[in-house]
Amino acid sequence: MKLRDLVIAVLTGIGIGIPVTLICMICIGGMNAVVMEFLIWTVASALFGVLSVVTFTNEKMNLILATALHCVGCLLITVGACAIIGYADNFLEILVSVAPVFVLVYAAIYSVKVITMKKNAKKVNSALNEK
């Protein structure tokens, strides 16, 4: 078994298991604060996934624009989830506490993506030069 197969199996299990777990939690214990918070973050995660497909599979957008739109969209989803759950008293307070984390994470993601793209471009150029 390859690592890739294992990762796909884990992600598939999580993707199917989380909704089933939520349904079981509601059936067994009813809708309570824990289930509600879990449900909200599950919906937010699904929206992150949809946003990822919409932004990063659009060939009309360059990487900088796609990353910026993805960051802003995920930030809004996160702030919305935090507001619904009640993590803070107001929108601005949530935004101020969450935004710095987003800036750091997206700077790291963008940097890794650029480094990976350059590394792959070198491999392709090297392979083309050998022919």
N, C-alpha and C positions, 0 to 999 in steps of 0.2 A: 504494500500500500504506500502510495506516494503522499508526501506532506500536503500537496495540493488537494488530493482526494479527501484527506482527513479534515482539512480546513473547510471544504465545501460541505462535508457531512455535518460538521459542527454548526456551520451557519444555517444549513437547512433545518437541523434539529431545533436551533433557537427560533428560527422563523416560524416553524410550525408549533413548537412547544410553548412559546410565550402566549399566543392567543388561547391555546387549549388550557394552559395553566390559569389564565385570567378567568376563563369560563368556569373552571373547577372552583377557583377561589370564591367567585360570586355565588355559585350554587351551594357551596359548603358553608361559607361564613357570611354571605350577603355582601352588599356593597358597603364598604367602610372606608376610612381614610387611607389605609394602606393600599387597598385594592384600587381606589380612585387615583392615587399617586402613581401606582404601577401602570394603570391604564393610560393615564395622560402621557407618561414617558414612552409607552409603547406606541401610541399614536404619533407622538413627536418623532420617534425613531423611524416610523414608516414614512412620515413626511420628509425627513432627512434623505431617505433612500430615493423617494420620488424626485426631490429637488436635485439630487446627484445625477440621476439619469437625464433629467431635463437640461441641466447646465453642461455636463461633461460629455454628452453625446451629440450636442449641437455643433456641427462642423463649421458653422458661421461665426462662432465665438472663438477668440484666441484664449490661451490658457489664463492670462491675467484677468480678462473680463469674466470668464467662467468661474475662476476662483473667487473673484470679488463678489459676484452675484450669489454664489453658493454661500460664501461667508455671511453676507447680509441676510440672506434667506434663513440660514440656520440660526443666526443670531436672533432674528425675529421669532422664529419657532420656539427657540429656547426661552426667550423672555416671556413669550405668551404662555408657555407651559408653566414657568415659574410663577407668573401672575395668577393663573388659574388655580394652582396648588396653594398659593398664598405664602410664598417664601419671603416676601417683603411687602411693605405697605403701599408702595407705588412703583409705577413703571420705570421711572428714572433711577430709583434705588437699585432695581434689578439690573437695568442696563449698565450702570456704573460698575456693579460688581462682576458682571459676566463679560463685558466687552474686553477687558485686558487679557483674559484667558483666551478668548477667540483670536485676538491679534497674535498672541504667541503661538497658538496651535496652527493657525493658517500660515504664518511666516515659516514655521517648521515644515508643514506639508508642502508649501510652494517650493521651498529650498530643496527638499528631497526629490520632488518631481522634476525640477530643473536639472539637478545633478544626474538623476536617472536618465533623463532624455539625452543629456550630453554624452553620457557613458554609452548609451545605445547607439547614438549617432556615430561615435568613434568606431564602434564595432562594425556598423554597416559600411562606413567609409573604408575601413581596413579590409573588409571582405570584398568590396568593389575594387579596391586597388590591387588585390591579389589576382583578379581575373584579367 
